[in-house]
Structures are given as structure tokens and as C-alpha cells.
Amino acid sequence: MLVRVSTVLVVLTLVGAPRADEWLGRDKALHFGASAVIASGGYALTTALTDDRRYAFAAGFGLALGAGAAKETWDALGHGDPSWKDFTWDVIGTLAGLAFAYGVDRL
């Protein structure tokens, strides 16, 4: 996992982001939403397998950020526009998804 995230960070540093990359926009909402859904889903599925919530957090976090890192790496390989801002929204969505899933779990 750490290797994937590191790879994305290095690639984004070398490639950069497109000039018209805004902090707010439809694509940022998609990154946020997809990451939140993946993180909360990973958390929820893991809670069905174990009572140890550390594993649930790790699974949700790893799945969501792994997907975000894979997407930005794919973009950096010439299939799109890699963006630090997109990855930032992936992180924010991941944290929001985990917070939501944990809140529902506590209820």
C-alpha cells in the first residue's frame, strides 16, 4: 500500500497537474464520493468478518486510497490528467467514509 501511494506521489511530482485543475468541481466530487463509498464499504465488509475494528479501518483505508492511487497512476501513464487535488479529495473522501461507517457501526 505504501509503495503504491509513494509511486503516485513521485509520478505526480514529475508530471504535475493540468493548469485548469480547480479545487472544486464535478471531478473532485466524484473522487470524494467514490473514496467515501469504497472506504465505508471496506469497513462494513470487514466488520462482518472480525470484531477487531482496527482491521476494518485498515481495510477501508487501504482499499479507498489504493483505488485513488491506482487512478492517479493510470492518469499519469498517459490515460488522463494526474492531479494532487484529485488525490487530496480521495484522502478526504476516505476519511469521511470511515467516519460515517464508524458512526453507523457505533449506533
N, C-alpha and C positions, 0 to 999 in steps of 0.2 A: 504494500500500500504506500509506504513512504517513498519507495522508488518511483512509483507512478506519479505521485504528487511532485516529487523533485524533478522528474523528467518534464512535466508540464511547465513548471516554473522556469526551468532552463530554456525550454523551447520558446515560451512566451517572451522571455527576456531577449532572446536572439532575434525573434521575428517581429515582436511589437504588436501593436493593435492598430486597426484601421482608424483613420482620422475622424470619421463620423461616429465613433463609438461613444454613445451617450450613457450616462449612469442610469437613467430611467428610460424605459421603453418596453415595447412588447416582448422583445427577445430576453430582456432582463427578468420580466415577469415569468416567462417560460422557464428560465433557468431556476428561479426561486421556487416555482411551483413543482417542477419535476424533482428537484432535490428534496423538497419537503415531503413529497409523496413517497419517494424511494426511501428516505430516512425513516419515516414513520412506519412504512410497510416492513422494512427490515427489522425495526424494533419489534413490531407486533408479531411477526412470524417467529422471531427468536424467543419471545416470551411464551409461545406455545410449546417450545422445546425445553426451556430451562427456567428456573425461578431466579437465577442469578442475573439481575438487571445490568450488571457490568457487561455481560456478553450481548445483551440486547442493544445497549448503547453503542458498543463497538461494531456490531453488525450493521446497524442503521447508519452510523457514521462512515464506516468503510465502504458500504455499498453506494451511498449517495456521493461521497467525494470521489470514489473510484470512477463512477459514471461521469461526473463532471470533469475529472482529469482526462478520462478517455476521450470525451467530446472535444476538449480543447486541444488535445494531442492530435486528434483526427483533423481538426481545423488547421492546425499548424503544419500538417503534412500536405497542405495544398487543397483541402476539401472545404475550406471555409475561411473565416476570419478569426484567428485566435484572439482572445481578449482576457486581460486581467479582470476587467469589470464583470465579464460573464462568470469567471471563476469565483470572484468575490460574492456574487449573488448565489452561486452554488453553495458556498460556505454558509451564507446567511440562511438560505432555504433549508440546509441540512440541520442547522441549529434550531430553527423554528419547528421543523418536522419532529425532531427529537423531543423538544419541549412539549409539543402538542401530544405526541404519543405517550410521553411520561405522565402528563396531566390526565389523560384519559385512563391510563393504567392505574393511577392512584385513586381514581373515582371508583 
